[in-house]
Amino acid sequence: MKVLFIDDTHPVLYSIFEEKGWEVIVKNKTSKEELANELSQYQGIIVRSRMILDKDFITKGKNLKFIGRPGAGLENIDVEFAESQGIKVFRSPEGNRDSVAEHGIGMLLMLFNKLNQANSQVKQGIWDRKANWGIELKGKTVGLIGYGVMGKAMAQRFSGFGVNCIVYDKYLSNYGDEFAKEVSLNEIYEKSDVVSLHTPLTQETKGMIDKEYLSKFQKPIYFLNTARGQSLVLNDLVEFLKSGKILGACLDVLEYEKTNFEEMFKEDKTSAFDYLAKAENVILSPHVAGWTEQSNVKIAKFLGEKIVSNF
């Protein structure tokens, strides 16, 4: 088979395919139009988030057998159309579940213990112990929304902190386990002290966490998002932060990100972003939770092994 790489990925994936006797072609700078014109000669595509693989593009791949996406999200691929054409779609969330979970826990501990503030103050020669007292995670009720690969990894990490972990997933049943108790969405609203989002970006989840959604929580919460930025309406989050209904937020992803996730829509940086950037009870990172030295290798390895085992 001949496999087209249109995004950067760890070379271990090249090796897995080449050991299978497949030809690897890397064109990670070539335009979408040029790729479409030659797509019929390939049996496989590897893409991250550089471009959208829509119906028109996929149709050009007359001989495609698979599309592989290193990582978790498939929102830039028309999966339904691809599969209707007999093209298998693969992803590898197992490769970065550990990094996402560790990063999320790290952000939350940073927020709870005021480490960003404390670090800045001490470096300025300010030694204010009382102002930097934190709060403990132990004893809190953590509500997870979504219990796929990432949600489960997060629940496993939370289990070591003595929290009560509850979870809701609309599309699963009988999914509770030793790390998290399956509950109704109403129970998430009623009991959560911390809410962590673990849903893919779909038409259903785009803008899902808005003013109406947030108003259903029965007590002030901390909000953690390592999933997709467009699932959370930042203007509404800021409103709830200002009112104290949200006590703090950890955001690895932002509503303003471009499709390729490599930069924000600079023209869309609003007063909401300005508020988040200055707020001491908000921790931000640049959509990097899933990326570590180790996950870069594991994402490619899991994906390659999945694909070659199917052909």
Beta strands, then each sheet from edge to edge (+ up, - down):
strand 1: 2-5
strand 2: 23-26
strand 3: 44-46
strand 4: 66-69
strand 5: 88-91
strand 6: 141-145
strand 7: 164-168
strand 8: 181-182
strand 9: 194-197
strand 10: 221-225
strand 11: 246-251
strand 12: 282-284
sheet 1: 2+ 1+ 3+ 4+ 5+
sheet 2: 8+ 7+ 6+ 9+ 10+ 11+ 12+
end
